[in-house]
Amino acid sequence: MQIQFVKNIQFTRLIKAEGRLREFNFRKMRILQETLFSVDVVDDRGNRIMFRMRKDDTNWHIIPQPVPAWVSEQEKLMSEMIEEELA
């Protein structure tokens, strides 16, 4: 019997979005041999916004879905943070 260990990657970063520091929570996931990151953040009303990011050739991008503009504006910064954590 062979045991295989898979490293669980979870981290939180504070990002200034829409004039406030917001806590973005990242979690690495494997779905059908594809690596994704699940990201969640809370809006001003306390609603949790959840979305996924996928890596293209060089950068991580939000998988197309409706997210507020202040989230999509931070896509490049979130991509850099994921790469920094994976390094």
Secondary structure, DSSP 8 states (H G I E B T S, - for coil): ---------EEEEEEEETTEEEEEEEEEEEETTEEEEEEEEE-TTS-EEEEEEEE-SSSEEE-SS---HHHHTTHHHHHHHHHHHH-
